[in-house]
Structures are given as structure tokens and as C-alpha cells.
Amino acid sequence: MITYRQGNNLDIDEVIALYQASTLGVRRPVDDRERMAAMVQNANLVITAWDGKQLVGISRAITDFVYTTYLSDLAVHQAYQKSGIGKELIRRTKAAADPRASLTLLAAPAAEEYYPHIGFTHMPQAWRIKPNENI
């Protein structure tokens, strides 16, 4: 039975192992333990999924709790994908912020087909400056 928890007081080694066991690990700094720990600690809304004592899913978000929530990461262990965990993590993230708040994310290439299936609308207006680029 999968249980869900809210909070970012997590064992960073378990978090890194989860990212590596999901498709998200190749796009996150999993080799930089300190940076990964800061990413988790600085997120103000973290929902996790557990199978007993094993971390099998995480939703890491930044939100103002009333208007918008940016879903920074959604990772589900590959062995647990297609079982509804990702959808439930998203549902709980939206509910914990405010059901009236919008939920925005940048989809990983492997998940491009997933998000429209659960109700997300594609909005190609996103822009970003890469970490090593100057303004």
C-alpha cells in the first residue's frame, strides 16, 4: 500500500536514489549531493510517496500557496510508474497549495505524452536563461 507524506525533511541519499531510479535522474545534479540537498530543503512544498519504508515518488514544488505553484520535479521510481502515483502526487500538490492556484511545470521529454492525459494544457510560452548565461 502506497502512503503519502508532506515535508522536506528527507534522507538525501534516498532522494538521489529515487531520482536515479526514475527518468528524471539524467536531468538533475544527482552527483552533487550538496546541491540536491539544497534543492529539496529550499522547496516549500514537497509531497512524497512511500511503499513501506521505500521512497518511490516525489513532487517538489515552489508555491505562493494562493495563485500559482511551479512543479519543479515529479519523479516516480520506474518500477512504480503507470500505477497512479504521479497523478496522486500532482493532485496532493495542487490541494496542499490551493485548489484555485494554477499548477505549472516543464515536462521532461519522456513525460511529454503523460501530462495532457491527466489534464494539463500545453503552453509553449515558457522562456528561461540557462545557468551559465548572462543577461
Sequence and secondary structure as in RCSB ss.txt:
>XXXX:A:sequence
MITYRQGNNLDIDEVIALYQASTLGVRRPVDDRERMAAMVQNANLVITAWDGKQLVGISRAITDFVYTTYLSDLA
VHQAYQKSGIGKELIRRTKAAADPRASLTLLAAPAAEEYYPHIGFTHMPQAWRIKPNENI
>XXXX:A:secstr
 EEEEE S   HHHHHHHHHTSTTGGGTTTT HHHHHHHHHH SEEEEEEETTEEEEEEEEEE SSSEEEEEEEE
E GGGTTSSHHHHHHHHHHHHH TTSEEEE   GGGTTHHHHTT    TT     TT   
